[in-house]
Amino acid sequence: ETTTPSPEPCKAPAFTKWDKLFTMLENSQMKENMLLQYTDDIIKVELQSLREEMLQSMAQYSSSCASAVESSVRRVGTQTETRLQNALDRAQEVSSDQYTQHDETLQQLLTASTNQAARLERLENGCLRSGGGGLASQSKSFQARHLMQEVTETENGGRLEKTLATISSELQTIREQLTLYTRSVFSNGLPS
């Protein structure tokens, strides 16, 4: 019988110093890659949760911020409207005072012109008696023209009323523009 020699047990190959160094380097690179991947995953999860929190806080506080801005714009609009109305009232008071003074002055002028016309008529009558016939018709037409001018000047007081009405309509236009601007600011300022 022949015996077959039994194979020698497997021997681990003898690693050299360089083989050990390369193996350690590969292991450290693998660990480094695993750590980098792990930190990337953690950062992604944290950033996602932070983003969700930010969106929730924006949704929560945007409505309160918008209402605060809206109330402040309303308050400023009300204050501006009050100031403009006060200015308009003062202007109307001043204009009515001036109109009254103007009317009184016109009445005085009318009285004075009537007195002067009466004096002139007496003077003309005295002249006519002495022989100047054509002067009477000329003086009457002068008096009539003068009185017509006074009446037209009294009607010019209505110009002030028209000016005040124009200012009032312009204030209304400004108020409407302010309202439109406020609405556009709110519609453009809210996040989508």
VOMI-987054 format. One record per atom (N, C-alpha, C): x, z, y; atom name. Coordinates in nm, 2 decimals. Layout:
REM residues N
east->X; up->Z; north->Y; atome->CA
...
***
This chain:
REM residues 192
east->0.08; up->0.00; north->-0.11; atome->N
east->0.00; up->0.00; north->0.00; atome->CA
east->0.09; up->0.00; north->0.12; atome->C
east->0.05; up->-0.08; north->0.21; atome->N
east->0.12; up->-0.08; north->0.33; atome->CA
east->0.04; up->-0.01; north->0.44; atome->C
east->0.10; up->0.06; north->0.50; atome->N
east->0.04; up->0.13; north->0.61; atome->CA
east->0.06; up->0.06; north->0.74; atome->C
east->-0.04; up->0.05; north->0.81; atome->N
east->-0.03; up->-0.01; north->0.94; atome->CA
east->0.01; up->0.10; north->1.04; atome->C
east->0.10; up->0.06; north->1.11; atome->N
east->0.14; up->0.17; north->1.21; atome->CA
east->0.02; up->0.19; north->1.31; atome->C
east->0.00; up->0.31; north->1.33; atome->N
east->-0.11; up->0.35; north->1.43; atome->CA
east->-0.06; up->0.32; north->1.57; atome->C
east->-0.15; up->0.27; north->1.64; atome->N
east->-0.11; up->0.23; north->1.78; atome->CA
east->-0.08; up->0.36; north->1.86; atome->C
east->0.01; up->0.34; north->1.94; atome->N
east->0.05; up->0.46; north->2.02; atome->CA
east->-0.06; up->0.49; north->2.12; atome->C
east->-0.08; up->0.61; north->2.15; atome->N
east->-0.18; up->0.65; north->2.25; atome->CA
east->-0.15; up->0.58; north->2.38; atome->C
east->-0.26; up->0.55; north->2.46; atome->N
east->-0.25; up->0.48; north->2.59; atome->CA
east->-0.17; up->0.57; north->2.68; atome->C
east->-0.08; up->0.52; north->2.73; atome->N
east->0.00; up->0.60; north->2.83; atome->CA
east->-0.04; up->0.55; north->2.97; atome->C
east->-0.06; up->0.64; north->3.05; atome->N
east->-0.09; up->0.60; north->3.19; atome->CA
east->0.03; up->0.54; north->3.25; atome->C
east->0.01; up->0.43; north->3.32; atome->N
east->0.13; up->0.37; north->3.38; atome->CA
east->0.19; up->0.46; north->3.47; atome->C
east->0.31; up->0.45; north->3.48; atome->N
east->0.39; up->0.54; north->3.57; atome->CA
east->0.37; up->0.48; north->3.71; atome->C
east->0.31; up->0.57; north->3.80; atome->N
east->0.30; up->0.52; north->3.94; atome->CA
east->0.42; up->0.55; north->4.02; atome->C
east->0.46; up->0.46; north->4.10; atome->N
east->0.57; up->0.48; north->4.18; atome->CA
east->0.53; up->0.55; north->4.31; atome->C
east->0.62; up->0.59; north->4.39; atome->N
east->0.59; up->0.65; north->4.51; atome->CA
east->0.51; up->0.56; north->4.60; atome->C
east->0.54; up->0.43; north->4.60; atome->N
east->0.47; up->0.34; north->4.69; atome->CA
east->0.32; up->0.32; north->4.64; atome->C
east->0.30; up->0.32; north->4.51; atome->N
east->0.17; up->0.30; north->4.46; atome->CA
east->0.08; up->0.42; north->4.50; atome->C
east->0.14; up->0.54; north->4.50; atome->N
east->0.06; up->0.66; north->4.54; atome->CA
east->0.03; up->0.65; north->4.69; atome->C
east->0.12; up->0.61; north->4.77; atome->N
east->0.10; up->0.60; north->4.91; atome->CA
east->-0.01; up->0.50; north->4.94; atome->C
east->-0.01; up->0.38; north->4.88; atome->N
east->-0.11; up->0.28; north->4.90; atome->CA
east->-0.25; up->0.33; north->4.85; atome->C
east->-0.25; up->0.40; north->4.74; atome->N
east->-0.38; up->0.46; north->4.69; atome->CA
east->-0.44; up->0.56; north->4.79; atome->C
east->-0.35; up->0.64; north->4.84; atome->N
east->-0.39; up->0.74; north->4.94; atome->CA
east->-0.44; up->0.67; north->5.07; atome->C
east->-0.38; up->0.57; north->5.11; atome->N
east->-0.42; up->0.49; north->5.23; atome->CA
east->-0.55; up->0.43; north->5.21; atome->C
east->-0.57; up->0.37; north->5.09; atome->N
east->-0.70; up->0.31; north->5.06; atome->CA
east->-0.81; up->0.41; north->5.06; atome->C
east->-0.79; up->0.53; north->5.00; atome->N
east->-0.89; up->0.64; north->5.00; atome->CA
east->-0.92; up->0.68; north->5.14; atome->C
east->-0.82; up->0.70; north->5.23; atome->N
east->-0.84; up->0.75; north->5.36; atome->CA
east->-0.92; up->0.64; north->5.44; atome->C
east->-0.89; up->0.51; north->5.42; atome->N
east->-0.97; up->0.41; north->5.49; atome->CA
east->-1.11; up->0.41; north->5.44; atome->C
east->-1.14; up->0.43; north->5.32; atome->N
east->-1.27; up->0.43; north->5.26; atome->CA
east->-1.35; up->0.55; north->5.32; atome->C
east->-1.28; up->0.67; north->5.33; atome->N
east->-1.34; up->0.78; north->5.39; atome->CA
east->-1.37; up->0.76; north->5.54; atome->C
east->-1.28; up->0.70; north->5.61; atome->N
east->-1.30; up->0.67; north->5.75; atome->CA
east->-1.42; up->0.58; north->5.77; atome->C
east->-1.43; up->0.47; north->5.69; atome->N
east->-1.54; up->0.38; north->5.70; atome->CA
east->-1.67; up->0.45; north->5.67; atome->C
east->-1.67; up->0.54; north->5.57; atome->N
east->-1.79; up->0.61; north->5.53; atome->CA
east->-1.83; up->0.70; north->5.65; atome->C
east->-1.74; up->0.77; north->5.71; atome->N
east->-1.77; up->0.86; north->5.83; atome->CA
east->-1.82; up->0.77; north->5.95; atome->C
east->-1.76; up->0.66; north->5.97; atome->N
east->-1.81; up->0.57; north->6.08; atome->CA
east->-1.95; up->0.53; north->6.06; atome->C
east->-1.98; up->0.49; north->5.93; atome->N
east->-2.11; up->0.44; north->5.90; atome->CA
east->-2.21; up->0.56; north->5.92; atome->C
east->-2.17; up->0.68; north->5.87; atome->N
east->-2.26; up->0.80; north->5.89; atome->CA
east->-2.29; up->0.83; north->6.03; atome->C
east->-2.18; up->0.82; north->6.12; atome->N
east->-2.20; up->0.85; north->6.26; atome->CA
east->-2.28; up->0.74; north->6.33; atome->C
east->-2.26; up->0.62; north->6.29; atome->N
east->-2.35; up->0.51; north->6.34; atome->CA
east->-2.50; up->0.53; north->6.31; atome->C
east->-2.52; up->0.57; north->6.18; atome->N
east->-2.66; up->0.60; north->6.14; atome->CA
east->-2.72; up->0.72; north->6.22; atome->C
east->-2.64; up->0.82; north->6.24; atome->N
east->-2.69; up->0.94; north->6.32; atome->CA
east->-2.72; up->0.90; north->6.46; atome->C
east->-2.63; up->0.82; north->6.52; atome->N
east->-2.64; up->0.78; north->6.66; atome->CA
east->-2.77; up->0.69; north->6.68; atome->C
east->-2.79; up->0.60; north->6.58; atome->N
east->-2.91; up->0.51; north->6.59; atome->CA
east->-3.03; up->0.60; north->6.58; atome->C
east->-3.04; up->0.69; north->6.49; atome->N
east->-3.16; up->0.77; north->6.48; atome->CA
east->-3.18; up->0.86; north->6.61; atome->C
east->-3.07; up->0.92; north->6.66; atome->N
east->-3.08; up->1.00; north->6.78; atome->CA
east->-3.13; up->0.91; north->6.90; atome->C
east->-3.07; up->0.79; north->6.91; atome->N
east->-3.11; up->0.71; north->7.03; atome->CA
east->-3.25; up->0.66; north->7.02; atome->C
east->-3.30; up->0.64; north->6.89; atome->N
east->-3.44; up->0.60; north->6.88; atome->CA
east->-3.53; up->0.71; north->6.91; atome->C
east->-3.50; up->0.84; north->6.87; atome->N
east->-3.58; up->0.95; north->6.91; atome->CA
east->-3.58; up->0.98; north->7.06; atome->C
east->-3.46; up->0.96; north->7.12; atome->N
east->-3.45; up->0.98; north->7.26; atome->CA
east->-3.53; up->0.87; north->7.34; atome->C
east->-3.53; up->0.75; north->7.29; atome->N
east->-3.61; up->0.64; north->7.35; atome->CA
east->-3.76; up->0.68; north->7.35; atome->C
east->-3.80; up->0.72; north->7.23; atome->N
east->-3.94; up->0.76; north->7.21; atome->CA
east->-3.98; up->0.87; north->7.31; atome->C
east->-3.89; up->0.97; north->7.32; atome->N
east->-3.92; up->1.09; north->7.41; atome->CA
east->-3.93; up->1.04; north->7.56; atome->C
east->-3.83; up->0.95; north->7.59; atome->N
east->-3.84; up->0.89; north->7.73; atome->CA
east->-3.96; up->0.82; north->7.76; atome->C
east->-4.01; up->0.73; north->7.66; atome->N
east->-4.13; up->0.66; north->7.68; atome->CA
east->-4.25; up->0.75; north->7.69; atome->C
east->-4.25; up->0.86; north->7.61; atome->N
east->-4.36; up->0.95; north->7.62; atome->CA
east->-4.36; up->1.02; north->7.76; atome->C
east->-4.24; up->1.07; north->7.80; atome->N
east->-4.24; up->1.14; north->7.93; atome->CA
east->-4.28; up->1.04; north->8.05; atome->C
east->-4.23; up->0.91; north->8.03; atome->N
east->-4.27; up->0.82; north->8.14; atome->CA
east->-4.42; up->0.80; north->8.14; atome->C
east->-4.48; up->0.79; north->8.02; atome->N
east->-4.63; up->0.77; north->8.02; atome->CA
east->-4.70; up->0.89; north->8.07; atome->C
east->-4.64; up->1.01; north->8.04; atome->N
east->-4.71; up->1.13; north->8.09; atome->CA
east->-4.70; up->1.15; north->8.24; atome->C
east->-4.58; up->1.12; north->8.29; atome->N
east->-4.56; up->1.15; north->8.44; atome->CA
east->-4.59; up->1.03; north->8.53; atome->C
east->-4.60; up->0.91; north->8.47; atome->N
east->-4.63; up->0.80; north->8.56; atome->CA
east->-4.76; up->0.81; north->8.63; atome->C
east->-4.86; up->0.86; north->8.55; atome->N
east->-5.00; up->0.87; north->8.61; atome->CA
east->-5.00; up->0.97; north->8.72; atome->C
east->-4.93; up->1.09; north->8.70; atome->N
east->-4.93; up->1.19; north->8.80; atome->CA
east->-4.85; up->1.14; north->8.92; atome->C
east->-4.74; up->1.07; north->8.90; atome->N
east->-4.66; up->1.02; north->9.01; atome->CA
east->-4.74; up->0.91; north->9.09; atome->C
east->-4.81; up->0.83; north->9.02; atome->N
east->-4.89; up->0.73; north->9.09; atome->CA
east->-5.01; up->0.79; north->9.17; atome->C
east->-5.07; up->0.90; north->9.11; atome->N
east->-5.17; up->0.96; north->9.19; atome->CA
east->-5.12; up->1.04; north->9.31; atome->C
east->-4.99; up->1.09; north->9.30; atome->N
east->-4.93; up->1.16; north->9.41; atome->CA
east->-4.90; up->1.05; north->9.52; atome->C
east->-4.85; up->0.94; north->9.48; atome->N
east->-4.82; up->0.83; north->9.58; atome->CA
east->-4.95; up->0.79; north->9.65; atome->C
east->-5.05; up->0.77; north->9.57; atome->N
east->-5.18; up->0.72; north->9.62; atome->CA
east->-5.24; up->0.82; north->9.72; atome->C
east->-5.23; up->0.95; north->9.68; atome->N
east->-5.29; up->1.05; north->9.77; atome->CA
east->-5.21; up->1.06; north->9.90; atome->C
east->-5.08; up->1.04; north->9.89; atome->N
east->-5.00; up->1.05; north->10.02; atome->CA
east->-5.02; up->0.92; north->10.10; atome->C
east->-5.04; up->0.81; north->10.04; atome->N
east->-5.07; up->0.69; north->10.12; atome->CA
east->-5.21; up->0.70; north->10.19; atome->C
east->-5.31; up->0.76; north->10.11; atome->N
east->-5.44; up->0.78; north->10.17; atome->CA
east->-5.43; up->0.88; north->10.29; atome->C
east->-5.35; up->0.98; north->10.27; atome->N
east->-5.34; up->1.08; north->10.38; atome->CA
east->-5.27; up->1.02; north->10.50; atome->C
east->-5.17; up->0.94; north->10.48; atome->N
east->-5.11; up->0.87; north->10.59; atome->CA
east->-5.20; up->0.77; north->10.66; atome->C
east->-5.28; up->0.70; north->10.58; atome->N
east->-5.38; up->0.61; north->10.63; atome->CA
east->-5.48; up->0.68; north->10.71; atome->C
east->-5.53; up->0.79; north->10.66; atome->N
east->-5.63; up->0.87; north->10.74; atome->CA
east->-5.57; up->0.92; north->10.87; atome->C
east->-5.45; up->0.97; north->10.87; atome->N
east->-5.38; up->1.02; north->10.99; atome->CA
east->-5.37; up->0.90; north->11.09; atome->C
east->-5.33; up->0.79; north->11.04; atome->N
east->-5.31; up->0.67; north->11.13; atome->CA
east->-5.44; up->0.63; north->11.19; atome->C
east->-5.54; up->0.63; north->11.10; atome->N
east->-5.68; up->0.59; north->11.15; atome->CA
east->-5.73; up->0.69; north->11.26; atome->C
east->-5.70; up->0.82; north->11.23; atome->N
east->-5.75; up->0.92; north->11.33; atome->CA
east->-5.68; up->0.90; north->11.46; atome->C
east->-5.54; up->0.88; north->11.46; atome->N
east->-5.47; up->0.86; north->11.58; atome->CA
east->-5.51; up->0.74; north->11.65; atome->C
east->-5.54; up->0.63; north->11.58; atome->N
east->-5.58; up->0.51; north->11.65; atome->CA
east->-5.72; up->0.53; north->11.71; atome->C
east->-5.81; up->0.60; north->11.64; atome->N
east->-5.94; up->0.62; north->11.69; atome->CA
east->-5.94; up->0.71; north->11.82; atome->C
east->-5.85; up->0.81; north->11.81; atome->N
east->-5.83; up->0.89; north->11.93; atome->CA
east->-5.78; up->0.81; north->12.05; atome->C
east->-5.68; up->0.72; north->12.02; atome->N
east->-5.63; up->0.64; north->12.13; atome->CA
east->-5.74; up->0.55; north->12.18; atome->C
east->-5.82; up->0.49; north->12.09; atome->N
east->-5.93; up->0.41; north->12.14; atome->CA
east->-6.03; up->0.49; north->12.22; atome->C
east->-6.06; up->0.61; north->12.18; atome->N
east->-6.16; up->0.69; north->12.25; atome->CA
east->-6.10; up->0.72; north->12.39; atome->C
east->-5.97; up->0.76; north->12.40; atome->N
east->-5.91; up->0.78; north->12.53; atome->CA
east->-5.91; up->0.66; north->12.62; atome->C
east->-5.89; up->0.54; north->12.56; atome->N
east->-5.89; up->0.42; north->12.64; atome->CA
east->-6.03; up->0.39; north->12.69; atome->C
east->-6.13; up->0.42; north->12.60; atome->N
east->-6.27; up->0.40; north->12.65; atome->CA
east->-6.31; up->0.49; north->12.76; atome->C
east->-6.26; up->0.62; north->12.75; atome->N
east->-6.29; up->0.72; north->12.85; atome->CA
east->-6.22; up->0.67; north->12.99; atome->C
east->-6.10; up->0.63; north->12.98; atome->N
east->-6.03; up->0.59; north->13.10; atome->CA
east->-6.10; up->0.46; north->13.15; atome->C
east->-6.14; up->0.37; north->13.07; atome->N
east->-6.20; up->0.25; north->13.12; atome->CA
east->-6.34; up->0.28; north->13.18; atome->C
east->-6.41; up->0.38; north->13.12; atome->N
east->-6.54; up->0.41; north->13.18; atome->CA
east->-6.52; up->0.48; north->13.31; atome->C
east->-6.42; up->0.57; north->13.32; atome->N
east->-6.39; up->0.63; north->13.45; atome->CA
east->-6.35; up->0.52; north->13.56; atome->C
east->-6.26; up->0.43; north->13.51; atome->N
east->-6.22; up->0.32; north->13.61; atome->CA
east->-6.34; up->0.24; north->13.64; atome->C
east->-6.43; up->0.21; north->13.55; atome->N
east->-6.55; up->0.13; north->13.57; atome->CA
east->-6.64; up->0.20; north->13.67; atome->C
east->-6.65; up->0.33; north->13.66; atome->N
east->-6.74; up->0.41; north->13.75; atome->CA
east->-6.68; up->0.40; north->13.89; atome->C
east->-6.54; up->0.42; north->13.90; atome->N
east->-6.48; up->0.42; north->14.03; atome->CA
east->-6.49; up->0.28; north->14.09; atome->C
east->-6.47; up->0.18; north->14.01; atome->N
east->-6.48; up->0.04; north->14.05; atome->CA
east->-6.62; up->0.01; north->14.10; atome->C
east->-6.72; up->0.06; north->14.03; atome->N
east->-6.86; up->0.04; north->14.07; atome->CA
east->-6.89; up->0.11; north->14.20; atome->C
east->-6.84; up->0.24; north->14.22; atome->N
east->-6.86; up->0.31; north->14.34; atome->CA
east->-6.79; up->0.24; north->14.46; atome->C
east->-6.67; up->0.19; north->14.44; atome->N
east->-6.60; up->0.11; north->14.54; atome->CA
east->-6.68; up->-0.01; north->14.58; atome->C
east->-6.73; up->-0.08; north->14.48; atome->N
east->-6.81; up->-0.20; north->14.51; atome->CA
east->-6.94; up->-0.17; north->14.59; atome->C
east->-7.00; up->-0.06; north->14.55; atome->N
east->-7.12; up->-0.01; north->14.63; atome->CA
east->-7.08; up->0.01; north->14.77; atome->C
east->-6.97; up->0.08; north->14.79; atome->N
east->-6.92; up->0.11; north->14.93; atome->CA
east->-6.89; up->-0.02; north->15.01; atome->C
east->-6.83; up->-0.11; north->14.93; atome->N
east->-6.80; up->-0.24; north->15.00; atome->CA
east->-6.93; up->-0.32; north->15.03; atome->C
east->-7.02; up->-0.31; north->14.94; atome->N
east->-7.15; up->-0.38; north->14.96; atome->CA
east->-7.22; up->-0.32; north->15.08; atome->C
east->-7.22; up->-0.19; north->15.09; atome->N
east->-7.28; up->-0.12; north->15.21; atome->CA
east->-7.21; up->-0.16; north->15.33; atome->C
east->-7.08; up->-0.16; north->15.33; atome->N
east->-7.00; up->-0.19; north->15.45; atome->CA
east->-7.03; up->-0.34; north->15.49; atome->C
east->-7.03; up->-0.43; north->15.39; atome->N
east->-7.06; up->-0.57; north->15.42; atome->CA
east->-7.20; up->-0.59; north->15.48; atome->C
east->-7.29; up->-0.51; north->15.42; atome->N
east->-7.43; up->-0.52; north->15.47; atome->CA
east->-7.43; up->-0.48; north->15.62; atome->C
east->-7.36; up->-0.37; north->15.64; atome->N
east->-7.36; up->-0.32; north->15.78; atome->CA
east->-7.29; up->-0.42; north->15.87; atome->C
east->-7.18; up->-0.48; north->15.82; atome->N
east->-7.11; up->-0.58; north->15.91; atome->CA
east->-7.20; up->-0.70; north->15.93; atome->C
east->-7.28; up->-0.74; north->15.82; atome->N
east->-7.37; up->-0.85; north->15.83; atome->CA
east->-7.47; up->-0.83; north->15.94; atome->C
east->-7.53; up->-0.70; north->15.94; atome->N
east->-7.63; up->-0.67; north->16.03; atome->CA
east->-7.57; up->-0.67; north->16.18; atome->C
east->-7.45; up->-0.62; north->16.19; atome->N
east->-7.38; up->-0.62; north->16.32; atome->CA
east->-7.36; up->-0.77; north->16.37; atome->C
east->-7.31; up->-0.85; north->16.27; atome->N
east->-7.29; up->-0.99; north->16.30; atome->CA
east->-7.41; up->-1.06; north->16.34; atome->C
east->-7.52; up->-1.03; north->16.27; atome->N
east->-7.65; up->-1.09; north->16.30; atome->CA
east->-7.70; up->-1.05; north->16.44; atome->C
east->-7.68; up->-0.93; north->16.47; atome->N
east->-7.71; up->-0.89; north->16.61; atome->CA
east->-7.63; up->-0.96; north->16.71; atome->C
east->-7.50; up->-0.97; north->16.68; atome->N
east->-7.41; up->-1.04; north->16.77; atome->CA
east->-7.45; up->-1.19; north->16.78; atome->C
east->-7.49; up->-1.25; north->16.67; atome->N
east->-7.53; up->-1.39; north->16.67; atome->CA
east->-7.66; up->-1.41; north->16.75; atome->C
east->-7.75; up->-1.32; north->16.73; atome->N
east->-7.87; up->-1.32; north->16.80; atome->CA
east->-7.85; up->-1.31; north->16.95; atome->C
east->-7.75; up->-1.23; north->16.99; atome->N
east->-7.71; up->-1.22; north->17.13; atome->CA
east->-7.65; up->-1.35; north->17.18; atome->C
east->-7.57; up->-1.41; north->17.09; atome->N
east->-7.51; up->-1.54; north->17.13; atome->CA
east->-7.61; up->-1.65; north->17.13; atome->C
east->-7.71; up->-1.65; north->17.04; atome->N
east->-7.81; up->-1.75; north->17.03; atome->CA
east->-7.90; up->-1.75; north->17.16; atome->C
east->-7.92; up->-1.63; north->17.20; atome->N
east->-8.01; up->-1.62; north->17.32; atome->CA
east->-7.94; up->-1.68; north->17.44; atome->C
east->-7.80; up->-1.67; north->17.43; atome->N
east->-7.73; up->-1.73; north->17.54; atome->CA
east->-7.71; up->-1.88; north->17.52; atome->C
east->-7.74; up->-1.94; north->17.40; atome->N
east->-7.74; up->-2.09; north->17.39; atome->CA
east->-7.66; up->-2.14; north->17.27; atome->C
east->-7.61; up->-2.08; north->17.17; atome->N
east->-7.53; up->-2.14; north->17.06; atome->CA
east->-7.61; up->-2.15; north->16.94; atome->C
east->-7.70; up->-2.26; north->16.92; atome->N
east->-7.79; up->-2.27; north->16.81; atome->CA
east->-7.74; up->-2.30; north->16.68; atome->C
east->-7.63; up->-2.37; north->16.66; atome->N
east->-7.58; up->-2.41; north->16.52; atome->CA
east->-7.50; up->-2.30; north->16.45; atome->C
east->-7.47; up->-2.19; north->16.51; atome->N
east->-7.39; up->-2.08; north->16.45; atome->CA
east->-7.48; up->-2.00; north->16.36; atome->C
east->-7.60; up->-1.99; north->16.37; atome->N
east->-7.69; up->-1.90; north->16.29; atome->CA
east->-7.69; up->-1.95; north->16.14; atome->C
east->-7.71; up->-2.08; north->16.12; atome->N
east->-7.71; up->-2.12; north->15.98; atome->CA
east->-7.58; up->-2.11; north->15.91; atome->C
east->-7.47; up->-2.13; north->15.98; atome->N
east->-7.34; up->-2.11; north->15.92; atome->CA
east->-7.31; up->-1.97; north->15.89; atome->C
east->-7.35; up->-1.87; north->15.97; atome->N
east->-7.32; up->-1.73; north->15.94; atome->CA
east->-7.41; up->-1.69; north->15.82; atome->C
east->-7.53; up->-1.74; north->15.81; atome->N
east->-7.62; up->-1.70; north->15.69; atome->CA
east->-7.56; up->-1.75; north->15.56; atome->C
east->-7.50; up->-1.87; north->15.56; atome->N
east->-7.44; up->-1.92; north->15.44; atome->CA
east->-7.32; up->-1.85; north->15.41; atome->C
east->-7.24; up->-1.80; north->15.50; atome->N
east->-7.12; up->-1.72; north->15.48; atome->CA
east->-7.16; up->-1.59; north->15.42; atome->C
east->-7.27; up->-1.52; north->15.47; atome->N
east->-7.31; up->-1.40; north->15.41; atome->CA
east->-7.36; up->-1.41; north->15.27; atome->C
east->-7.43; up->-1.52; north->15.24; atome->N
east->-7.48; up->-1.54; north->15.10; atome->CA
east->-7.36; up->-1.56; north->15.01; atome->C
east->-7.26; up->-1.64; north->15.05; atome->N
east->-7.14; up->-1.66; north->14.96; atome->CA
east->-7.07; up->-1.53; north->14.94; atome->C
east->-7.06; up->-1.45; north->15.04; atome->N
east->-6.98; up->-1.32; north->15.02; atome->CA
east->-7.06; up->-1.23; north->14.93; atome->C
east->-7.19; up->-1.22; north->14.94; atome->N
east->-7.26; up->-1.14; north->14.84; atome->CA
east->-7.26; up->-1.19; north->14.70; atome->C
east->-7.25; up->-1.32; north->14.68; atome->N
east->-7.24; up->-1.38; north->14.55; atome->CA
east->-7.11; up->-1.35; north->14.48; atome->C
east->-7.00; up->-1.35; north->14.57; atome->N
east->-6.87; up->-1.31; north->14.52; atome->CA
east->-6.87; up->-1.17; north->14.47; atome->C
east->-6.93; up->-1.08; north->14.54; atome->N
east->-6.94; up->-0.94; north->14.50; atome->CA
east->-7.01; up->-0.92; north->14.37; atome->C
east->-7.12; up->-0.99; north->14.35; atome->N
east->-7.19; up->-0.98; north->14.22; atome->CA
east->-7.11; up->-1.03; north->14.11; atome->C
east->-7.03; up->-1.14; north->14.13; atome->N
east->-6.95; up->-1.19; north->14.02; atome->CA
east->-6.84; up->-1.10; north->13.99; atome->C
east->-6.78; up->-1.03; north->14.09; atome->N
east->-6.67; up->-0.93; north->14.06; atome->CA
east->-6.73; up->-0.81; north->13.98; atome->C
east->-6.85; up->-0.77; north->14.00; atome->N
east->-6.91; up->-0.67; north->13.92; atome->CA
east->-6.93; up->-0.71; north->13.78; atome->C
east->-6.96; up->-0.84; north->13.75; atome->N
east->-6.97; up->-0.88; north->13.62; atome->CA
east->-6.83; up->-0.89; north->13.55; atome->C
east->-6.73; up->-0.90; north->13.62; atome->N
east->-6.59; up->-0.90; north->13.56; atome->CA
east->-6.56; up->-0.77; north->13.50; atome->C
east->-6.63; up->-0.66; north->13.53; atome->N
east->-6.61; up->-0.53; north->13.46; atome->CA
east->-6.63; up->-0.54; north->13.31; atome->C
east->-6.71; up->-0.64; north->13.27; atome->N
east->-6.74; up->-0.66; north->13.13; atome->CA
east->-6.62; up->-0.71; north->13.05; atome->C
east->-6.52; up->-0.76; north->13.12; atome->N
east->-6.39; up->-0.80; north->13.05; atome->CA
east->-6.33; up->-0.68; north->12.98; atome->C
east->-6.33; up->-0.56; north->13.04; atome->N
east->-6.27; up->-0.44; north->12.98; atome->CA
east->-6.35; up->-0.41; north->12.85; atome->C
east->-6.48; up->-0.42; north->12.86; atome->N
east->-6.56; up->-0.39; north->12.73; atome->CA
east->-6.52; up->-0.49; north->12.62; atome->C
east->-6.50; up->-0.62; north->12.66; atome->N
east->-6.46; up->-0.72; north->12.56; atome->CA
east->-6.32; up->-0.69; north->12.50; atome->C
east->-6.23; up->-0.64; north->12.59; atome->N
east->-6.09; up->-0.61; north->12.54; atome->CA
east->-6.10; up->-0.49; north->12.44; atome->C
east->-6.18; up->-0.39; north->12.47; atome->N
east->-6.19; up->-0.28; north->12.38; atome->CA
east->-6.25; up->-0.32; north->12.25; atome->C
east->-6.35; up->-0.41; north->12.25; atome->N
east->-6.41; up->-0.46; north->12.13; atome->CA
east->-6.30; up->-0.54; north->12.04; atome->C
east->-6.22; up->-0.61; north->12.11; atome->N
east->-6.11; up->-0.68; north->12.04; atome->CA
east->-6.01; up->-0.59; north->11.98; atome->C
east->-5.97; up->-0.48; north->12.05; atome->N
east->-5.88; up->-0.38; north->11.99; atome->CA
east->-5.94; up->-0.32; north->11.87; atome->C
east->-6.07; up->-0.29; north->11.88; atome->N
east->-6.14; up->-0.22; north->11.77; atome->CA
east->-6.14; up->-0.31; north->11.64; atome->C
east->-6.16; up->-0.44; north->11.66; atome->N
east->-6.16; up->-0.54; north->11.55; atome->CA
east->-6.02; up->-0.55; north->11.49; atome->C
east->-5.92; up->-0.55; north->11.57; atome->N
east->-5.78; up->-0.56; north->11.53; atome->CA
east->-5.75; up->-0.43; north->11.45; atome->C
east->-5.79; up->-0.31; north->11.49; atome->N
east->-5.77; up->-0.19; north->11.41; atome->CA
east->-5.83; up->-0.20; north->11.28; atome->C
east->-5.95; up->-0.25; north->11.27; atome->N
east->-6.02; up->-0.27; north->11.14; atome->CA
east->-5.94; up->-0.36; north->11.05; atome->C
east->-5.89; up->-0.47; north->11.10; atome->N
east->-5.81; up->-0.57; north->11.03; atome->CA
east->-5.68; up->-0.50; north->10.97; atome->C
east->-5.61; up->-0.42; north->11.06; atome->N
east->-5.49; up->-0.34; north->11.02; atome->CA
east->-5.53; up->-0.25; north->10.90; atome->C
east->-5.64; up->-0.18; north->10.91; atome->N
east->-5.68; up->-0.09; north->10.81; atome->CA
east->-5.70; up->-0.16; north->10.67; atome->C
east->-5.77; up->-0.28; north->10.68; atome->N
east->-5.79; up->-0.35; north->10.56; atome->CA
east->-5.66; up->-0.40; north->10.50; atome->C
east->-5.56; up->-0.44; north->10.58; atome->N
east->-5.43; up->-0.48; north->10.53; atome->CA
east->-5.36; up->-0.37; north->10.47; atome->C
east->-5.37; up->-0.25; north->10.52; atome->N
east->-5.30; up->-0.13; north->10.47; atome->CA
east->-5.36; up->-0.10; north->10.33; atome->C
east->-5.49; up->-0.11; north->10.32; atome->N
east->-5.56; up->-0.09; north->10.19; atome->CA
east->-5.51; up->-0.19; north->10.08; atome->C
east->-5.50; up->-0.31; north->10.12; atome->N
east->-5.45; up->-0.42; north->10.03; atome->CA
east->-5.31; up->-0.39; north->9.99; atome->C
east->-5.23; up->-0.35; north->10.08; atome->N
east->-5.09; up->-0.32; north->10.05; atome->CA
east->-5.07; up->-0.20; north->9.96; atome->C
east->-5.16; up->-0.10; north->9.98; atome->N
east->-5.15; up->0.02; north->9.89; atome->CA
east->-5.19; up->-0.02; north->9.75; atome->C
east->-5.29; up->-0.10; north->9.74; atome->N
east->-5.33; up->-0.15; north->9.60; atome->CA
east->-5.22; up->-0.23; north->9.53; atome->C
east->-5.16; up->-0.31; north->9.61; atome->N
east->-5.05; up->-0.40; north->9.55; atome->CA
east->-4.93; up->-0.31; north->9.51; atome->C
east->-4.90; up->-0.21; north->9.59; atome->N
east->-4.79; up->-0.12; north->9.55; atome->CA
east->-4.82; up->-0.05; north->9.42; atome->C
east->-4.94; up->0.00; north->9.40; atome->N
east->-4.97; up->0.07; north->9.28; atome->CA
east->-4.98; up->-0.02; north->9.16; atome->C
east->-5.03; up->-0.14; north->9.18; atome->N
east->-5.03; up->-0.23; north->9.06; atome->CA
east->-4.89; up->-0.28; north->9.02; atome->C
east->-4.80; up->-0.30; north->9.12; atome->N
east->-4.67; up->-0.34; north->9.09; atome->CA
east->-4.58; up->-0.23; north->9.04; atome->C
east->-4.61; up->-0.11; north->9.08; atome->N
east->-4.52; up->0.01; north->9.05; atome->CA
east->-4.54; up->0.07; north->8.92; atome->C
east->-4.65; up->0.05; north->8.85; atome->N
east->-4.68; up->0.11; north->8.72; atome->CA
east->-4.60; up->0.04; north->8.61; atome->C
east->-4.55; up->0.12; north->8.51; atome->N
east->-4.48; up->0.05; north->8.40; atome->CA
east->-4.58; up->-0.02; north->8.31; atome->C
east->-4.53; up->-0.13; north->8.25; atome->N
east->-4.63; up->-0.20; north->8.16; atome->CA
east->-4.62; up->-0.15; north->8.02; atome->C
***
